[in-house]
Amino acid sequence: MRLVHVVVYYFGVLTATRTHTAALSRLGHALADSTRAGVLLALRNGPAYPSDLAVTLGVSRQVMSNQLACLRGCGLVEAVSEGRRASYRLTEEHLTSALGELLHVTLAVEPDCCTGAGCTCA
């Protein structure tokens, strides 16, 4: 796996690059699913086993396996082999603080914006 970290400054302001945009897109995809978001939030506290995550989030082991595969593919979590078992952890320590900061965001939602069967916000 090739890691790329690109920071571009213009006049002292951080400018988003394609790398930044791609990383945020992967994070957005991960957070778009409540199970994946729950996994990321749970892993803020430290590594966990898939079976424990499944119990905590109230999903089957198969669902958890699929969601962890997605998060691995996005580059957000990694498996740590421990003999015959593997635990999962966040790949980047900055994710812990970034997820914590996202919990402090308050969104103002238009009440009539997305109601009924056509709602795609939830």
N, C-alpha and C positions, 0 to 999 in steps of 0.2 A: 504494500500500500504506500502511495506517495503522499506525504503531507505537504500542504502548501499553505503558507501564512503570508498574506500580502497586506501591507498597510501603506496607504497612499495619503499624504498630507498636502493640501493646497491651502496656503495662507493660514496654517495652523489648524485646519479643520479636517477631520477624518472623512475621506471620500470613499463611498462604497465601490468596490470592484466587483467583477463577475464572481470572484471567489466568495466574497461576502454575501452576495445575492444568492448564490447556490447554497451556501451554508444556512442562511436564514430560511430558504425554501424548504430544505430538509427538516429543519427544526419545526417549521410551520406544519409540514406534513405529519410529523410525529405528534405534535400537539393537537392536531385536528381530530384524533381519535381519543375518546375518554380513557380507554384502557392503556394506550401508549402513554398518554399524559400522566396517568396514575403510576405507571412504572417509573417514568422519569422522576416524578416527585418522590416516590418511595426510595429510589436509589440516591437521592440527595443525602439520605441518612447513612449511606454506606452500602457495600456490596450485599447482595441477597441471592438466594437460590430461587430458580423458577417456580418450584412447588410452593414455596412460601409466598412469593408474589401472587401466584394464582389464588391462594387462599385469601390473602389480604384484599385482593381486588374482586373476589367473587366470580372468577372465571375458570373455565376448565384448563387443564394442563396443555391441551392442544392449542387452545386460543392463546395462552401465554407463550407457547413456543412460536407460534406464528407472529405474534407481536414483537417478541424479542428478535426474531429474524429480521423483521422490518427495521427495528431500531439499530441493529448491527449494520444492516445495509445502508442506513442513513449516516453511519459513523458516529452515533451518539452513545452507544453502549458497547462493551466488549466482554467476552467470556474469559474467566480466569479458571483454568483447569485445576482441580483439586482431587487428584486421583481419578476415581470413576465419576465424580460429580463436577459440576462447574457452577460457579457463582457469576453474577453479572454486576458490573459497575459502570459508572459514567466514564466515558473516554477522556474527558477533559475536566479538570478541576474548576475551570471557569463556568462550566454548565451549572454547577451547584449554586454559585452566587447568582448567575443569570436567571435560573428558575426561581430562586428566592425573590429576586427583584420583580419578576413577572407576577408573583402572587400579590404584590402591592399595587399593581395597576388597577385603576378604576375606570371602567368603560361606561360611557353614557349611551344607552341604547334607545333608539326611537321606538316607542311602544307599538306603533302600527307598522313598523318596518318589515317585520318578518313574523307573520302569524298564519295559522292554518296549516293545511297539509302541504303547501308549497314551500314552507320554511326550510331553509338549508343552513341555518345558523347553529342548530343544536347538534 
